[in-house]
Amino acid sequence: MMMDAANALAVIRALETQGVEVWLGDGGWGVDALLGEQTRPHKDVDLILRVDQAEEAVQALRALGFAVAEGRLSSCFVLRDQEGRSVDVHPVVFDGEGNGNYTMENGEVWVYEAAWFGGAGILQGEPARCLTVQGQVACHTGYKLDDEDRRDMTALHDRFGVDLLPEQEFPVR
């Protein structure tokens, strides 16, 4: 089952209703929200939230039929419903400068820079907080990009004129 815009928005609103601060994460719906339209099918929705709100997030999404399927609440975790829709959560600890420190499964820490949390996207005509275009580009470095990643980066470049990094300059259309 794919995660369509209506379901992604329902997940976000359920979290916000419970006071959970949430941002669309890197790639997927985060890119499409910046573009203001769905550009491809999505199997999940990637979210960033505060690690100290992870338990509240799980409780809020339980009401929508989601349960933790893998991972740890202090690191990356995935919730799944009976339809097979997934929510991939990257919990962060904010430092004094507003950077979000995300501890990956391998123990390394990825830093979402404070400025990246200022993104404003649109899902089904409604506002959704997300990473900025610059944050999206930065999050797509340090690993071999697949065709979806390269399409996402190309779409951001084409729409916003953002400079891509050398390993990202292989447009797939």
TINUFI-621888 format. One record per residue (C-alpha): x, y, z; residue in three letters. Coordinates in nm, 4 decimals, m for minus. Example, Ala and Ser with C-alpha at 12.3 -4.5 7.8 and 13.67 -1.06 7.14 Angstrom:
% residues 2
- xx	yy	zz	firo
- 1.2300	m0.4500	0.7800	ALA
- 1.3670	m0.1060	0.7140	SER
//
This chain:
% residues 173
- xx	yy	zz	firo
- 0.0000	0.0000	0.0000	MET
- 0.1300	0.3417	m0.0907	MET
- 0.1234	0.6457	0.1375	MET
- m0.0868	0.8987	m0.0498	ASP
- m0.1069	1.2711	0.0285	ALA
- m0.4300	1.2390	0.2264	ALA
- m0.2790	0.9727	0.4529	ASN
- 0.0477	1.1629	0.4946	ALA
- m0.1449	1.4753	0.5896	LEU
- m0.3652	1.2764	0.8320	ALA
- m0.0508	1.1452	1.0048	VAL
- 0.0935	1.4954	1.0374	ILE
- m0.2326	1.6450	1.1676	ARG
- m0.2776	1.3613	1.4198	ALA
- 0.0678	1.4376	1.5590	LEU
- 0.0143	1.8136	1.5637	GLU
- m0.3208	1.7703	1.7392	THR
- m0.1339	1.5965	2.0219	GLN
- 0.1227	1.8781	2.0418	GLY
- 0.4009	1.6887	1.8638	VAL
- 0.6303	1.9177	1.6638	GLU
- 0.6785	1.7485	1.3278	VAL
- 0.8530	1.8190	0.9976	TRP
- 0.8417	1.6247	0.6743	LEU
- 1.1833	1.4658	0.6448	GLY
- 1.4333	1.4319	0.3675	ASP
- 1.3176	1.2994	0.0326	GLY
- 0.9758	1.1720	m0.0675	GLY
- 0.6877	1.3788	0.0645	TRP
- 0.9327	1.6402	0.1974	GLY
- 1.0449	1.7136	m0.1581	VAL
- 0.6939	1.6960	m0.3010	ASP
- 0.5656	1.9350	m0.0324	ALA
- 0.8310	2.1879	m0.1333	LEU
- 0.7291	2.1421	m0.4966	LEU
- 0.3619	2.1759	m0.4002	GLY
- 0.2634	1.8626	m0.5919	GLU
- 0.3053	1.4873	m0.5892	GLN
- 0.5731	1.3890	m0.8402	THR
- 0.5856	1.0142	m0.7754	ARG
- 0.4273	0.7416	m0.5622	PRO
- 0.5467	0.7141	m0.2022	HIS
- 0.5621	0.3985	0.0066	LYS
- 0.5942	0.5934	0.3324	ASP
- 0.6156	0.9358	0.4883	VAL
- 0.9460	1.0379	0.6491	ASP
- 0.9117	1.2592	0.9552	LEU
- 1.1433	1.4412	1.1912	ILE
- 1.0315	1.5062	1.5477	LEU
- 1.1831	1.5652	1.8886	ARG
- 1.3064	1.2481	2.0588	VAL
- 1.1329	1.3546	2.3812	ASP
- 0.8020	1.3455	2.1898	GLN
- 0.8533	1.0002	2.0354	ALA
- 0.6239	0.8243	2.2816	GLU
- 0.3494	1.0852	2.2268	GLU
- 0.3904	1.0351	1.8524	ALA
- 0.3463	0.6592	1.8854	VAL
- 0.0335	0.7103	2.0967	GLN
- m0.1125	0.9640	1.8511	ALA
- m0.0545	0.7348	1.5536	LEU
- m0.1905	0.4316	1.7363	ARG
- m0.5305	0.6014	1.7041	ALA
- m0.4851	0.5834	1.3231	LEU
- m0.3997	0.2129	1.3390	GLY
- m0.0194	0.2433	1.3354	PHE
- 0.2155	0.0461	1.5595	ALA
- 0.5932	0.0391	1.5928	VAL
- 0.7194	m0.2233	1.3483	ALA
- 1.0954	m0.1761	1.3791	GLU
- 1.3647	0.0370	1.5365	GLY
- 1.3993	0.2184	1.8681	ARG
- 1.2240	0.5372	1.9785	LEU
- 1.5642	0.6924	2.0579	SER
- 1.6853	0.6318	1.7021	SER
- 1.5121	0.5656	1.3724	CYS
- 1.1826	0.3814	1.4048	PHE
- 0.9099	0.2766	1.1655	VAL
- 0.5385	0.2541	1.2328	LEU
- 0.3141	0.0500	1.0081	ARG
- m0.0618	0.0021	0.9829	ASP
- m0.2570	m0.3073	0.8750	GLN
- m0.2815	m0.1683	0.5216	GLU
- 0.0991	m0.1658	0.4977	GLY
- 0.1422	0.2122	0.5060	ARG
- 0.4609	0.3234	0.6829	SER
- 0.5768	0.6210	0.8841	VAL
- 0.9583	0.6469	0.9066	ASP
- 1.0539	0.8622	1.2060	VAL
- 1.3885	1.0320	1.2657	HIS
- 1.3814	1.1633	1.6231	PRO
- 1.6208	1.4460	1.7021	VAL
- 1.7618	1.6189	2.0080	VAL
- 1.7811	1.9936	1.9551	PHE
- 2.0967	2.1629	2.0774	ASP
- 2.1248	2.5215	2.2051	GLY
- 2.1657	2.6530	1.8506	GLU
- 1.8529	2.4789	1.7198	GLY
- 2.0349	2.2037	1.5303	ASN
- 1.8597	1.8668	1.5373	GLY
- 2.0986	1.5866	1.6293	ASN
- 1.9758	1.2541	1.4944	TYR
- 2.1434	0.9371	1.6190	THR
- 2.1391	0.6860	1.3366	MET
- 2.1101	0.3105	1.3855	GLU
- 2.4894	0.2726	1.3546	ASN
- 2.5422	0.5214	1.6403	GLY
- 2.6663	0.8050	1.4207	GLU
- 2.5036	1.1439	1.4627	VAL
- 2.3633	1.3318	1.1628	TRP
- 2.3037	1.7013	1.2245	VAL
- 2.0019	1.8692	1.0692	TYR
- 2.1103	2.2331	1.0718	GLU
- 1.8767	2.4763	1.2468	ALA
- 1.8154	2.6755	0.9278	ALA
- 1.6853	2.3647	0.7509	TRP
- 1.3786	2.3458	0.9773	PHE
- 1.2322	2.6600	0.8171	GLY
- 1.0856	2.4872	0.5123	GLY
- 0.7246	2.5486	0.4171	ALA
- 0.5530	2.2982	0.1953	GLY
- 0.2053	2.2217	0.0687	ILE
- 0.0208	1.8880	0.0882	LEU
- m0.3249	1.8781	m0.0659	GLN
- m0.3414	2.2567	m0.0547	GLY
- m0.2572	2.2678	0.3165	GLU
- 0.0647	2.3958	0.4731	PRO
- 0.3111	2.1411	0.6073	ALA
- 0.6382	2.2104	0.7832	ARG
- 0.9357	2.0491	0.6144	CYS
- 1.3070	2.0817	0.5606	LEU
- 1.4188	2.3642	0.3334	THR
- 1.5407	2.3035	m0.0195	VAL
- 1.9000	2.3476	0.1032	GLN
- 1.8362	2.0922	0.3781	GLY
- 1.6981	1.8444	0.1272	GLN
- 2.0061	1.8790	m0.0918	VAL
- 2.2450	1.8437	0.2036	ALA
- 2.0630	1.5326	0.3272	CYS
- 2.1208	1.3688	m0.0090	HIS
- 2.4991	1.3579	0.0192	THR
- 2.7447	1.0997	0.1422	GLY
- 2.5805	0.8003	m0.0209	TYR
- 2.5073	0.6687	m0.3681	LYS
- 2.1839	0.8253	m0.4879	LEU
- 1.9254	0.5993	m0.6463	ASP
- 1.7071	0.7085	m0.9382	ASP
- 1.4317	0.8433	m0.7087	GLU
- 1.6840	1.0528	m0.5131	ASP
- 1.8338	1.1900	m0.8342	ARG
- 1.4874	1.2737	m0.9719	ARG
- 1.4014	1.4519	m0.6456	ASP
- 1.7230	1.6553	m0.6524	MET
- 1.6772	1.7373	m1.0208	THR
- 1.3205	1.8570	m0.9526	ALA
- 1.4429	2.0837	m0.6721	LEU
- 1.7193	2.2181	m0.8955	HIS
- 1.4797	2.2799	m1.1845	ASP
- 1.2166	2.4524	m0.9678	ARG
- 1.4330	2.6479	m0.7241	PHE
- 1.7678	2.6749	m0.9015	GLY
- 1.9428	2.5210	m0.6031	VAL
- 2.3000	2.4179	m0.6697	ASP
- 2.3513	2.0452	m0.6587	LEU
- 2.6675	1.8859	m0.5300	LEU
- 2.8982	1.6972	m0.7711	PRO
- 2.7631	1.3542	m0.6785	GLU
- 2.4093	1.4822	m0.7455	GLN
- 2.4673	1.6278	m1.0920	GLU
- 2.3370	1.3320	m1.2876	PHE
- 1.9789	1.4323	m1.3708	PRO
- 1.7255	1.1606	m1.4218	VAL
- 1.4006	1.2853	m1.5721	ARG
//
